[in-house]
Amino acid sequence: MNYPALIIEAVSAVLCLVLVRFMMKPYRVTGESRYLGLPVGFALLGFSYIFAIATVYFESFPLVEEIKWLRLFTEAYAFVFIAVTYFFSKKPAKNSRLLWNSLYAGLVLTAVFLYLLLVEPPTYGLPDYRIANRDILLFNIVCIVYISVFTLRNHFLRPDPETMLVPFGYLLLGFSQYSLLILSMGSNLVAFAGASFLRVLGLLIFVWVSYNSFYVSRKQPREEGVVDEKAIP
């Protein structure tokens, strides 16, 4: 059993679940669906790490190949949700709510299709996992580059010491995905160590920023239904 991978995936999953707890505050305060993107995205990311734990721990489990595919697509969904959340963050609330509802419906339908694809491999057939893994890693990197540029631009337009590390955290996740891409091309201990370290460090930055922002905002009295936009990473 690959114990280092098991530990890294478990730590990553816990960090994502902690992030979800902090990031749910804006939605609980306002009830606006546009604030669901980040917690949903990091929840999906956490589930992808839980699926990864299952593939490592239950190596001989009959459905381990299907779980690998679920991990792959869940991680991609996570970065899509996060990217779309930032894209809609500057849109009017009414328009973004309509777009979010459409997006949720489309993603749910896609998820159902992928589930049917995975549980019926003899009927539909599956592409080569290694090739799909590389393609999705590239897709994840594109999403993360967009998120990094978006958050970096926001920081330059509205400097805030509380969230200045957010773009750096996303860049670390991007470099982690790039290291995994290198790892997918052949066994490479340095790539594995780099991917693991960069991912955990990036998630730790998000936990620190979220805790700092929402803990401070809790200390300050606010009107009911009002959220400090700068407190959202």
TAQUIWO-V521834 format. One record per run of one state. SS is the DSSP state (H for helix, E for strand, C for the rest). FROM is the first residue (numbers start at 1). LEN is the number of residues. Records with the same first field share a line. If there is no record, write none. Layout:
# TAQUIWO-V521834
SS: FROM-LEN ; FROM-LEN
This chain:
# TAQUIWO-V521834
C: 1-2 ; 24-1 ; 31-2 ; 58-6 ; 89-4 ; 120-1 ; 125-4 ; 158-8 ; 185-4 ; 220-9 ; 232-2
H: 3-21 ; 25-6 ; 33-25 ; 64-25 ; 93-27 ; 121-4 ; 129-29 ; 166-19 ; 189-31 ; 229-3
